[in-house]
Amino acid sequence: MRALLVYESMFGNTREIARAVATGLSSRMSVDLVEAGAAGTAVPDDVSLLVVGGPTHALGLSRPDTRRQATGKTDQPLVSAGTGLREWLDATGPRPGGTAAAAFDTRVRLPLPGSAARAAARRLRRRGYRLSSRPESFYVAGTTGPLLDEELRRAREWGRQLAATTAGTPSGQPSQPTTTPRDRRPDQATGT
């Protein structure tokens, strides 16, 4: 089985969560971890699970203007300065047959409506994906981070649960890792 995890990250927090989710997924399947700007718009036919994640901006998925605003909040280069998850999802074609999918986001823990994960999940369903999990949020202390304690552990566990659900086995059963996740960034684009 193969998973594709496509992520968008501004300050590195979502990238760290994506890596932790990929580690959990790799307990049962091979994983390609790809930054949205490096991901091709066609999801390969052999992908049995698509996982997408991004930061919550303005109560949903980022847009070009919210990414431009993010550049003013740090003196470091943004991880995802180009194509965001919204644009990547909009560019992917329909996926008939109900391939499994899941979505996550990073966000500040505040009682606000809106979530990048929920917005991504809606887009996935509209394209024919079958959600194998409710959208999941992982929390940061502030706009630029850092991640709250225990969020990386929660992300690894969520990845293990997604892999178990996709593989059709109880998540409590031991298994051998199949591969180490591979991480491709825009400077390593291969068209996947």
C-alpha positions as CSV (number, residue, x, y, z in Angstrom):
1,M,0.0,0.0,0.0
2,R,1.1,3.5,-0.7
3,A,0.2,6.9,0.9
4,L,0.8,10.3,-0.6
5,L,1.0,13.2,1.9
6,V,0.8,16.7,0.4
7,Y,1.3,19.6,2.8
8,E,1.6,23.3,2.8
9,S,3.6,25.1,5.6
10,M,4.5,28.7,6.2
11,F,6.7,28.7,9.3
12,G,7.6,25.0,9.4
13,N,5.1,23.8,12.0
14,T,2.8,22.1,9.5
15,R,5.8,20.5,7.8
16,E,6.9,19.1,11.2
17,I,3.3,17.7,11.7
18,A,3.3,16.3,8.2
19,R,6.6,14.5,8.9
20,A,5.2,13.0,12.1
21,V,2.1,11.9,10.3
22,A,4.2,10.3,7.6
23,T,6.2,8.5,10.2
24,G,3.0,7.0,11.7
25,L,1.7,6.1,8.2
26,S,5.0,4.3,7.4
27,S,4.2,1.7,10.1
28,R,2.0,0.0,7.5
29,M,2.6,1.5,4.0
30,S,5.1,3.3,1.9
31,V,4.8,7.1,2.1
32,D,5.7,9.9,-0.2
33,L,5.8,13.2,1.6
34,V,5.5,16.2,-0.8
35,E,5.3,19.9,-0.3
36,A,2.4,21.3,-2.3
37,G,4.6,23.3,-4.6
38,A,6.5,20.1,-5.6
39,A,3.4,17.9,-6.0
40,G,2.1,17.2,-9.5
41,T,-1.6,17.6,-10.0
42,A,-2.2,14.0,-10.8
43,V,-2.5,11.6,-7.9
44,P,-0.8,8.4,-9.0
45,D,-3.1,5.4,-9.5
46,D,-1.3,3.2,-7.0
47,V,-2.0,5.6,-4.1
48,S,-4.4,4.0,-1.7
49,L,-4.5,6.9,0.8
50,L,-4.1,10.6,0.2
51,V,-3.4,12.8,3.2
52,V,-3.4,16.6,2.9
53,G,-2.5,19.2,5.5
54,G,-2.0,23.0,5.8
55,P,-2.1,25.9,8.2
56,T,-5.5,27.6,8.9
57,H,-5.5,31.1,7.5
58,A,-8.4,33.4,7.8
59,L,-10.6,30.5,9.1
60,G,-9.8,28.2,6.1
61,L,-7.2,27.2,3.5
62,S,-4.6,29.8,2.7
63,R,-4.8,32.0,-0.4
64,P,-2.1,33.9,-2.2
65,D,-2.9,37.1,-0.2
66,T,-2.7,35.3,3.2
67,R,0.6,33.7,2.2
68,R,1.9,37.2,1.2
69,Q,0.8,38.5,4.6
70,A,2.6,35.6,6.3
71,T,5.9,36.8,4.8
72,G,5.7,39.9,7.1
73,K,5.5,37.8,10.2
74,T,8.9,36.2,10.0
75,D,12.4,37.1,8.8
76,Q,12.9,33.5,7.6
77,P,11.8,32.3,4.1
78,L,8.4,30.6,4.0
79,V,8.4,26.8,3.5
80,S,5.5,27.1,1.0
81,A,5.9,30.4,-0.8
82,G,4.3,29.4,-4.0
83,T,1.4,26.9,-4.6
84,G,-0.8,26.4,-1.6
85,L,-2.9,23.4,-0.7
86,R,-6.1,25.2,-1.9
87,E,-4.6,25.6,-5.4
88,W,-3.2,22.1,-5.4
89,L,-6.6,20.5,-4.5
90,D,-8.4,22.7,-7.1
91,A,-5.9,21.5,-9.8
92,T,-6.3,17.8,-9.0
93,G,-8.8,15.9,-11.1
94,P,-11.7,13.8,-9.8
95,R,-10.9,10.5,-8.2
96,P,-13.7,8.1,-8.9
97,G,-13.7,4.9,-6.9
98,G,-13.5,6.4,-3.5
99,T,-9.8,6.3,-2.7
100,A,-9.3,6.9,1.0
101,A,-8.3,10.4,2.1
102,A,-7.8,12.5,5.3
103,A,-7.0,16.1,6.1
104,F,-5.3,17.9,8.9
105,D,-4.4,21.5,9.8
106,T,-2.3,23.5,12.2
107,R,-4.0,26.3,14.1
108,V,-3.9,28.4,17.2
109,R,-6.2,26.9,19.9
110,L,-8.9,29.5,20.0
111,P,-12.7,29.2,20.0
112,L,-13.0,30.4,16.3
113,P,-15.0,28.8,13.5
114,G,-13.2,27.6,10.4
115,S,-10.5,25.1,9.7
116,A,-8.2,24.4,6.8
117,A,-8.7,20.7,7.5
118,R,-12.4,20.9,7.2
119,A,-12.2,23.0,4.0
120,A,-9.7,20.5,2.5
121,A,-12.0,17.6,3.5
122,R,-14.9,19.2,1.6
123,R,-12.7,19.6,-1.5
124,L,-11.6,16.0,-1.2
125,R,-15.2,14.7,-1.0
126,R,-16.2,16.8,-4.0
127,R,-13.4,15.1,-6.0
128,G,-14.7,11.6,-5.1
129,Y,-12.4,10.7,-2.2
130,R,-13.7,8.7,0.7
131,L,-12.7,10.3,4.1
132,S,-11.2,7.7,6.3
133,S,-11.0,10.1,9.3
134,R,-12.6,13.3,10.6
135,P,-10.4,16.3,9.8
136,E,-7.8,16.7,12.5
137,S,-6.3,19.8,14.0
138,F,-2.8,20.1,15.6
139,Y,-2.1,23.2,17.7
140,V,0.5,25.9,17.8
141,A,1.2,28.5,20.5
142,G,1.0,31.5,18.2
143,T,0.8,32.4,14.5
144,T,4.5,31.4,13.9
145,G,4.5,28.6,16.4
146,P,5.9,26.7,18.1
147,L,3.9,23.5,18.2
148,L,2.3,22.8,21.6
149,D,3.7,19.9,23.6
150,E,2.5,16.5,22.6
151,E,1.4,17.5,19.1
152,L,4.1,15.6,17.3
153,R,3.2,12.5,19.3
154,R,-0.4,13.0,18.5
155,A,0.4,13.4,14.8
156,R,2.4,10.1,14.7
157,E,-0.4,8.3,16.4
158,W,-3.0,9.8,14.0
159,G,-0.8,8.6,11.1
160,R,-0.6,5.1,12.6
161,Q,-4.4,5.0,13.0
162,L,-4.9,6.2,9.4
163,A,-2.6,3.5,8.1
164,A,-4.4,0.8,10.1
165,T,-7.8,1.9,8.9
166,T,-6.6,2.0,5.3
167,A,-4.9,-1.4,5.7
168,G,-8.1,-2.8,7.3
169,T,-6.4,-3.9,10.5
170,P,-6.9,-2.9,14.1
171,S,-4.5,-0.1,15.1
172,G,-3.4,-2.0,18.2
173,Q,-1.8,-4.8,16.3
174,P,2.0,-4.6,15.9
175,S,3.4,-4.3,12.4
176,Q,6.7,-3.7,10.7
177,P,7.5,-0.4,9.1
178,T,7.5,-0.7,5.3
179,T,9.7,2.3,4.4
180,T,11.0,5.6,5.7
181,P,8.9,8.5,4.5
182,R,10.5,10.4,1.6
183,D,10.2,14.2,1.7
184,R,10.3,16.2,-1.5
185,R,10.3,20.0,-1.5
186,P,9.9,22.4,-4.4
187,D,13.7,22.3,-5.1
188,Q,13.4,18.5,-5.5
189,A,10.2,18.4,-7.6
190,T,9.8,15.2,-9.6
191,G,6.3,15.7,-10.9
192,T,4.5,13.3,-8.5
